[in-house]
Amino acid sequence: MLLFVDQASTAAEKVDNVFFFILALCVAFLIFITALMVTFVLKYRRTKHPEAKDIEGHAWLEIVWTLVPLVLFLVMFYYGWTNFAYVRSAPRDAMVVKVTGRQWAWDFEYPNGKRTTELYVALEKPVRMEVRSADVIHGFYVPAFRIKMDAVPGKENYTWFTPTRLGSFDIECSVICGTNHTYMVSRAIVVTEDAFKAWYFGDENAPPPGKVQSASAFPPGERQPGEPPGLALLRDKQCLTCHSTDGSVMVGPTFKGAFGTKRTVVSGDAEKEVVADEAYLAKSIREPMAEILNGYPPAMPETPLSDPELKEIVEYLRSIN
């Protein structure tokens, strides 16, 4: 598959070089061994040598076929190790982004506290990804960057890259993590340094730069026939990757029957009971980390919404109570 995936980071070229070097050696030896096998079959076939002969060992031949593979193995090891050391040594000035995998979405938290469901990075600027999981084992994988790291519950792993191309690149989960594993996709969007700084240091409610790829089959703003506006917004904002509308269990609480119910939330170190009314729902959407619903992981990113959009969502939640 590497043959058909663009190189979009400094690590990509190094990984590809090792891959093609080992591939070339394997192909060369396949041809060489196959040619020897065919030659011996033809030269020493029974019709030419009807009587078998005892062939004694050949010291130099044994030395050669021992030393040559050993040298080649050491060369492959050295070549792979030096490139591995590079992809494991993040620069000190790399921006640290915390990656959280959960069923079934990715969450990215930046040093200034901003959180997104897509990864936004600046061209030619190194990024260190600190990878963790909120539930089961996931695999953070960006094919175009040639980086892949397991997200393991209770453990923090890391990887890093420097993007070398502008554009949008797929993020996938490389581990089968549940029934909706195929939903666990996102995008790494590489923008210019100026565009990134304008977003990173700008209004916290401003949308990230670049074009965001919706997880829905319908473009943002378009609805399926007869679909309530609130449901369309939940789908377009990717809320339905973690919350259900039919009562089924997902990583976040179901929306069905939530409106007006009493629930226990954790604020700081204290627990309290609240009612899921309009005010609570609005706050939990705009400030998801302020009060965490008891029994669920603190994994929900902030979702920029206008007042009319928030009203449509609350009305929809009321309708499916």
C-alpha positions in Angstrom: 0.0 0.0 0.0 2.9 2.3 0.5 3.4 2.5 -3.2 0.1 4.4 -3.6 0.2 6.7 -0.5 1.8 10.2 -0.8 4.7 11.2 1.4 3.5 14.1 3.5 6.0 14.2 6.4 9.8 14.0 7.0 9.3 10.6 8.5 7.6 9.3 5.4 10.7 9.4 3.2 12.8 7.6 5.9 10.2 4.9 6.4 9.8 4.4 2.7 13.6 4.2 2.1 14.0 1.4 4.6 10.9 -0.4 3.2 12.1 -0.3 -0.4 15.7 -1.2 0.6 14.5 -4.4 2.3 12.0 -5.0 -0.5 14.8 -4.7 -3.1 17.0 -7.2 -1.2 14.2 -9.7 -0.9 13.4 -9.5 -4.6 17.0 -9.8 -5.5 17.5 -12.9 -3.3 14.2 -14.4 -4.6 15.5 -14.1 -8.2 18.9 -15.4 -7.2 17.7 -18.4 -5.2 15.1 -19.3 -7.8 17.7 -19.1 -10.6 20.0 -21.4 -8.6 17.2 -23.9 -7.9 16.2 -24.0 -11.6 19.9 -24.4 -12.6 20.5 -27.3 -10.1 17.3 -29.0 -11.2 18.3 -28.9 -14.8 22.0 -29.7 -14.3 21.7 -32.5 -11.8 18.5 -34.1 -13.1 18.3 -37.9 -13.0 18.6 -38.4 -16.7 22.1 -36.8 -16.7 23.2 -38.3 -13.4 21.4 -41.7 -13.0 23.8 -42.7 -10.2 23.8 -40.6 -7.0 27.1 -39.4 -5.7 28.1 -38.3 -2.2 29.0 -34.6 -2.1 31.3 -33.6 0.7 31.1 -30.2 2.4 32.7 -27.1 1.0 34.2 -24.8 3.7 34.4 -21.6 1.6 30.8 -22.0 0.4 29.5 -22.5 3.9 31.5 -19.4 5.1 30.0 -17.3 2.2 26.4 -18.4 2.7 26.8 -17.7 6.5 28.6 -14.4 6.3 26.7 -12.8 3.4 23.2 -13.1 5.1 24.8 -12.0 8.4 26.2 -8.9 6.8 23.0 -8.1 5.0 21.0 -8.6 8.2 23.3 -6.2 10.1 23.0 -3.6 7.3 19.2 -3.9 7.4 19.3 -3.6 11.2 21.5 -0.6 11.2 19.5 1.1 8.5 16.3 0.4 10.2 17.6 1.3 13.7 19.0 4.7 12.7 15.7 5.7 11.0 13.7 4.3 13.9 15.8 6.5 16.3 14.9 9.5 14.1 11.1 8.9 14.3 11.4 8.3 18.1 13.3 11.5 18.8 10.9 14.5 18.7 12.6 17.9 18.6 12.4 19.9 21.8 10.5 22.7 20.0 7.8 20.4 18.8 4.2 21.4 19.7 2.6 18.8 21.9 -0.9 17.7 21.0 -2.7 15.2 23.2 -4.5 12.6 21.3 -7.4 10.6 22.9 -8.9 7.7 21.2 -12.4 6.5 22.3 -15.2 4.5 20.8 -15.5 5.8 18.1 -13.7 9.1 17.5 -10.4 10.9 17.9 -10.0 14.0 20.2 -7.1 16.4 19.9 -6.1 18.8 22.6 -3.6 21.7 22.0 -1.3 23.3 24.6 -3.6 26.4 24.8 -6.6 24.2 25.7 -8.4 24.1 22.3 -9.9 20.8 21.4 -11.0 19.5 18.0 -12.1 16.3 16.4 -9.7 16.9 13.4 -6.0 17.4 13.7 -4.8 20.9 12.6 -1.0 21.5 12.1 1.3 24.0 10.5 3.4 23.3 7.5 7.1 22.4 8.3 6.5 22.7 12.1 7.2 19.5 14.2 4.3 18.1 16.2 4.6 15.6 19.1 1.5 13.4 19.5 0.9 12.1 23.0 -1.5 9.2 22.4 -3.8 7.6 25.0 -7.2 5.8 25.1 -10.3 6.5 27.1 -11.7 3.0 26.8 -10.1 0.1 24.7 -7.0 -0.3 22.6 -7.0 1.9 19.4 -4.3 2.5 16.8 -3.6 6.1 15.8 -2.5 5.8 12.1 -1.8 8.5 9.5 -0.7 6.7 6.3 0.5 9.8 4.5 2.8 10.7 7.5 3.9 7.0 8.0 3.2 7.2 11.7 1.3 4.7 13.7 1.0 4.4 17.5 -1.2 2.3 19.8 -3.6 4.1 22.1 -3.6 2.0 25.3 -5.8 2.5 28.3 -3.8 3.6 31.3 -0.7 4.3 29.3 0.7 7.2 27.3 2.6 6.6 24.1 4.0 9.2 21.7 5.0 9.7 18.1 5.9 12.8 16.1 6.2 14.2 12.6 6.9 17.3 10.6 4.3 17.9 7.8 5.9 18.7 4.5 2.7 19.2 2.3 -0.4 21.3 2.5 -3.6 19.4 2.4 -6.0 17.0 4.2 -4.8 13.5 5.0 -6.7 10.5 6.5 -6.5 9.5 10.1 -7.5 5.9 10.8 -7.8 3.4 13.7 -5.5 0.5 12.9 -7.0 -1.8 15.7 -10.5 -3.4 15.5 -11.9 -1.6 18.5 -15.6 -2.5 18.5 -18.7 -2.7 16.4 -18.4 0.8 15.0 -14.6 0.6 14.3 -15.2 1.8 10.8 -16.5 5.1 12.1 -13.2 6.0 13.8 -11.8 8.1 11.1 -10.7 11.8 11.0 -8.4 14.1 9.1 -5.0 15.7 9.6 -5.3 19.1 7.9 -2.0 20.9 7.2 -2.2 24.6 6.7 0.3 27.5 6.4 2.0 28.7 9.6 0.2 32.1 9.4 -3.2 30.4 9.0 -2.5 28.1 11.9 -1.3 31.0 14.2 -4.4 33.0 13.3 -6.6 30.2 14.6 -4.4 29.0 17.5 -4.0 32.5 19.0 -7.4 33.9 17.9 -11.0 33.6 19.0 -11.5 30.3 20.9 -14.8 29.9 19.1 -13.5 30.5 15.6 -13.5 27.4 13.4 -10.1 25.9 12.5 -8.5 26.8 9.2 -8.9 24.6 6.1 -11.9 22.6 5.0 -13.2 20.2 7.6 -14.4 16.9 6.2 -17.8 16.0 7.6 -18.2 12.3 8.6 -21.7 12.4 7.2 -22.7 11.4 3.7 -24.6 14.7 3.5 -22.7 18.0 3.3 -23.0 20.3 6.3 -26.3 22.3 6.1 -28.0 19.7 4.0 -30.5 17.3 5.6 -32.0 14.0 4.7 -35.6 14.3 3.6 -37.8 14.8 6.7 -34.9 15.0 9.0 -35.2 17.4 12.0 -32.8 20.3 12.0 -31.4 19.4 15.4 -30.6 15.8 14.2 -28.9 17.2 11.1 -26.7 19.4 13.3 -25.8 16.5 15.7 -24.8 14.5 12.6 -22.8 17.3 11.0 -21.0 18.1 14.3 -20.1 14.4 14.6 -21.9 14.1 17.9 -23.5 10.8 16.8 -20.1 9.1 16.7 -20.3 9.0 20.6 -23.9 9.4 21.4 -26.9 7.4 20.2 -30.5 8.6 19.6 -32.2 5.2 20.2 -31.0 4.3 23.7 -28.1 2.1 22.6 -24.9 2.2 24.7 -21.9 4.1 23.2 -18.9 5.9 24.7 -21.2 8.9 25.7 -24.6 8.9 27.2 -27.6 8.3 24.9 -29.7 11.3 23.8 -32.9 9.4 24.0 -34.8 10.1 27.1 -32.1 12.5 28.5 -34.2 15.7 28.6 -35.6 16.5 32.0 -33.9 13.5 33.8 -31.9 13.8 37.0 -28.3 12.8 36.7 -25.1 12.9 38.8 -22.2 15.0 37.5 -18.7 15.5 38.8 -17.4 19.1 39.1 -13.8 19.1 40.3 -13.7 16.7 43.1 -17.3 17.0 44.1 -20.4 15.3 42.9 -23.9 16.9 42.6 -27.3 16.1 41.1 -28.6 18.2 38.3 -31.6 18.2 36.0 -31.0 17.9 32.3 -33.0 21.0 31.3 -32.2 23.6 28.6 -29.6 25.4 30.7 -27.8 22.2 31.6 -27.8 20.8 28.0 -26.5 24.2 26.7 -23.7 24.2 29.2 -22.7 20.6 28.7 -22.4 21.2 25.0 -20.5 24.4 25.1 -18.4 23.6 28.2 -18.2 19.8 28.2 -15.4 19.6 30.7 -17.0 21.8 33.4 -19.3 19.0 34.7 -18.6 15.4 33.7 -21.5 12.9 33.8 -20.7 10.3 36.4 -19.6 7.0 34.8 -18.4 8.5 31.5 -14.9 9.5 30.4 -13.9 13.2 30.1 -13.4 13.0 26.4 -15.9 15.3 24.8 -14.4 18.2 22.8 -15.8 21.7 22.7 -18.2 22.2 19.8 -18.7 25.8 18.5 -22.4 26.4 18.0 -24.4 29.5 17.4 -27.4 30.3 19.6 -29.9 29.2 16.9 -28.0 25.9 16.3 -28.0 25.2 20.1 -31.7 25.9 20.3 -32.4 23.5 17.4 -30.4 20.7 19.1 -32.1 21.2 22.5 -35.5 21.1 20.8 -34.6 17.9 19.1 -33.4 16.3 22.4 -36.7 17.4 24.0 -38.6 15.7 21.1 -37.0 12.3 21.6 -37.5 12.3 25.4 
